[in-house]
Amino acid sequence: MNWYRINYKRLVLLLSPTMLRRPRLVALLNATGLPVSRLHVLFSSFRGDVRYKLTHNGQVCFLQAVLNDSFDFTARRIRITDADTLEWGQFAWREAEDRPIMLGTFLLNREGFMGADGIDFVVHIPYAISLTDDNYNMIHSLLRYYKLAGKRYIIQLTVNS
């Protein structure tokens, strides 16, 4: 239903009396209707943003779509994987410290990969996307907005993609 699409120039012309439809009067009426027309453009933009936010949720496919729409809309290389299926290397357990240590090149003494403090998903962003501080903060804000409340994540730069 397209009830919100209004052509204000045509509406002004149709609502003006036929005997008074002169170019100067129509131009004056169009000028007085311009603020309403601009408000309508803002309303249409806001409506599109709200529809986009309502059609996307915390599912992995929608999170990927939101991130790719914002940062990589042509190649769509941003991926989200489950943290449990990733191979992070081998872990050793120190009984004295009661904390895991990774025996690989990725992590050392990092909380968030074992037990109840674990992460739930990993966002893979290719190096080709320029990850400035503003982009990094925007990615975090998008993920915080769309993800489920209890889910935790990390952002990882990937070489191939």
C-alpha distance (Angstrom), angle and dihedral (degrees) to the residues before:
residue distance angle dihedral
M1 . . .
N2 3.79 . .
W3 3.78 101.9 .
Y4 3.82 91.0 132.6
R5 3.82 96.0 58.3
I6 3.78 107.7 93.9
N7 3.78 129.1 169.7
Y8 3.80 100.3 -148.2
K9 3.81 96.0 -170.7
R10 3.78 90.3 56.3
L11 3.79 91.9 43.2
V12 3.82 91.3 53.4
L13 3.79 89.9 49.3
L14 3.80 93.5 48.8
L15 3.81 94.3 46.7
S16 3.78 95.5 49.1
P17 3.82 116.7 89.9
T18 3.79 113.0 -97.7
M19 3.79 94.6 -126.8
L20 3.86 91.1 54.5
R21 3.82 97.2 48.1
R22 3.78 98.0 119.3
P23 3.83 121.7 147.0
R24 3.82 94.3 -111.4
L25 3.80 94.6 49.1
V26 3.81 92.5 45.9
A27 3.82 89.5 49.5
L28 3.81 90.5 49.9
L29 3.81 91.9 49.0
N30 3.80 90.7 47.6
A31 3.81 89.6 51.2
T32 3.80 91.6 51.8
G33 3.81 90.5 48.6
L34 3.82 93.7 50.0
P35 3.85 96.1 92.5
V36 3.80 90.4 53.2
S37 3.79 89.3 48.3
R38 3.82 91.1 52.1
L39 3.80 90.8 48.8
H40 3.78 88.0 52.1
V41 3.82 90.4 54.0
L42 3.82 89.6 51.2
F43 3.80 89.8 48.0
S44 3.81 91.6 50.9
S45 3.80 91.4 50.0
F46 3.80 91.8 47.8
R47 3.79 90.7 47.6
G48 3.81 90.9 53.0
D49 3.81 91.7 50.0
V50 3.79 92.4 49.5
R51 3.80 92.2 47.5
Y52 3.83 89.6 51.5
K53 3.80 91.7 50.3
L54 3.80 92.1 47.2
T55 3.80 94.3 50.2
H56 3.81 94.1 51.1
N57 3.78 124.2 66.6
G58 3.80 141.0 161.2
Q59 3.80 97.3 -65.7
V60 3.80 114.6 120.5
C61 3.80 94.4 -117.4
F62 3.81 91.6 52.6
L63 3.82 93.6 44.7
Q64 3.81 88.9 52.6
A65 3.79 90.2 47.5
V66 3.81 93.1 51.0
L67 3.80 92.8 48.7
N68 3.79 93.4 44.7
D69 3.81 91.9 46.6
S70 3.79 89.7 52.9
F71 3.81 102.7 40.0
D72 3.82 112.7 10.9
F73 3.80 107.6 25.0
T74 3.83 96.6 154.9
A75 3.81 106.2 42.9
R76 3.83 96.9 22.8
R77 3.81 94.8 -153.0
I78 3.81 100.2 152.2
R79 3.80 109.4 111.3
I80 3.78 135.2 -175.7
T81 3.79 120.0 -150.6
D82 3.75 133.6 -179.4
A83 3.80 112.7 -99.2
D84 3.80 93.9 -138.5
T85 3.81 93.8 62.2
L86 3.79 95.2 52.6
E87 3.77 120.1 99.5
W88 3.77 106.2 -131.9
G89 3.78 96.7 172.6
Q90 3.75 131.3 -104.1
F91 3.75 124.0 -36.0
A92 3.77 128.3 -147.6
W93 3.77 123.1 -160.6
R94 3.77 122.8 -138.7
E95 3.76 110.2 -155.8
A96 3.81 93.2 -162.0
E97 3.81 93.9 56.4
D98 3.81 96.0 30.1
R99 3.83 90.3 -141.7
P100 3.79 133.0 109.8
I101 3.81 123.4 -110.5
M102 3.78 121.0 -158.5
L103 3.77 117.4 -133.2
G104 3.77 97.0 -154.6
T105 3.76 141.3 75.6
F106 3.80 98.9 -90.8
L107 3.79 109.6 61.0
L108 3.75 141.4 12.2
N109 3.79 121.8 -172.1
R110 3.77 92.4 -18.6
E111 3.74 118.2 158.2
G112 3.75 117.2 -142.8
F113 3.78 101.4 60.3
M114 3.76 103.1 76.4
G115 3.77 135.5 50.5
A116 3.78 125.9 -19.7
D117 3.81 93.2 -19.4
G118 3.82 91.8 61.7
I119 3.75 129.3 130.2
D120 3.77 121.1 -113.8
F121 3.80 103.7 -152.2
V122 3.79 141.9 6.5
V123 3.79 124.4 -137.3
H124 3.82 110.1 -146.5
I125 3.79 113.2 -154.6
P126 3.82 118.9 -178.2
Y127 3.79 120.2 -124.3
A128 3.82 89.0 -121.6
I129 3.81 89.9 73.9
S130 3.79 109.2 81.5
L131 3.77 104.2 -121.4
T132 3.79 103.9 -160.4
D133 3.78 121.9 169.0
D134 3.79 90.7 -97.5
N135 3.82 92.5 51.1
Y136 3.80 91.1 45.5
N137 3.82 91.2 51.8
M138 3.79 91.0 45.7
I139 3.82 91.1 52.0
H140 3.80 89.7 51.2
S141 3.79 92.4 48.4
L142 3.82 92.6 48.4
L143 3.79 91.1 48.9
R144 3.81 92.2 47.4
Y145 3.80 90.6 49.5
Y146 3.81 97.5 49.1
K147 3.81 105.8 29.4
L148 3.77 123.6 90.8
A149 3.79 115.5 -92.9
G150 3.79 100.2 -108.5
K151 3.79 98.6 40.4
R152 3.80 121.1 109.9
Y153 3.79 126.5 -160.3
I154 3.76 146.1 175.5
I155 3.78 130.3 -148.5
Q156 3.78 115.2 -129.7
L157 3.79 128.1 -173.9
T158 3.79 113.0 -134.6
V159 3.78 128.4 -158.2
N160 3.79 101.9 -150.0
S161 3.78 121.5 49.0
